[in-house]
Amino acid sequence: MDRQPVDWDLAVATARRLVRPGPQLTRAEADEVVTQLRTLAVDAERHVEDYTHLRPAAGAVTPIAVVDRPEWARSNVAGLRMVTTPLLDRLTDASRGSVSTAVGRRVTGVQLGSALAYLAGKVLGQYEVFLPPEEYGSTPTVAFTKNGEGPAAGDGQGPVGRLSLVAPNIAHAERQLGVVPRDFRLWVCLHEQTHRSQFTAVPWLRAHLESEIGAFIEATDLDPDVLADRLRSAVAALRGAVRDRGPEAPSVVEALQTPAQRAVLDRLQALMTLLEGHADQVMDAVGPKVVPTVADIRGKFDNRRSGGSPLDRFVRRLLGLDMKLRQYRQGGAFVRAVVAEVGVDGFNLVWQSPATLPTQAEIADPGAWMARVLGSRPPLTA
């Protein structure tokens, strides 16, 4: 019997059962979306590399998967299982198996599947960093090199992450926003290809992220009573969010942090803010050259991000998605400020080593990062 406190198969089944259907498309329309997304993903790779000057390591291949909502949920369960297994194994050992009761495993599986069903209708694309090796062949994917002819024979490195595009969500968003489909699809691809460039051109980045996740696991308090107390505190903190008392109510993730975890998560949040902000800045910097209607898209998309019903806003806060929106804004502002002052190559010094990554304080103060890493701080302007 699986000792882990999550029924992973039930999580997949729950997500597939609860996920809402995508927009109504004819077979020809669906085929057109999928075909164009694959083509534009390859085009976006070239545009991103030309702007960022980030070149993938030799032999690095990124499969491209154009998927539907249920498949996105399934692959994310596989990725979550891979990343969380060390922590869940420790929790199970610490509780001498009590966490892994049949009922508890099923409840957790249903909860995870329900959350992924919600997210499966929202996510446009994703660069999947952590996947089991078998996942690279489990879905219809297309792996391309720069010339679009496929991976060269004899490449020793193999897949480095996977770029997934959720076709029904992209089609739904472009209809809802009333934007030019081809332009919107390329704009989305620019964002995800920036993440691909980050992880394929910066050789230490994935290992650093894995190390930080490992540090988070080591900092986890495994006392079941302490965890239960913290969970009760998290529920109490979220009551204000249920009543929509303001944007500062914490997510479950934030409310459950220990002091030691908070230190690790501060570093992780700074890193993720940098990665998301960089992708946001690149899609807008490249956009005017290759996406004629980028200004219209950006304006409408930002309104969509910040809108939604009260229930939608509550769920976003509960799952910590408001944090991701802050990452786009804060990270984008940091990257734009640095690029404006020292150019793309000056900004790229951020990728030299983990020591040159910005802290959370430096994300809010780009000049402080430039003073520390570049040795100079630009004068303040009115």
Helices and strands as residue ranges (DSSP letters): H 8-18, H 27-52, E 60-67, H 69-94, G 98-100, H 102-120, E 125-128, G 133-137, E 141-144, E 158-159, E 162-166, H 167-177, H 181-201, H 205-218, H 224-242, H 252-255, H 259-290, H 294-306, H 310-318, H 321-347, G 348-351, G 354-356, H 360-364, H 366-373
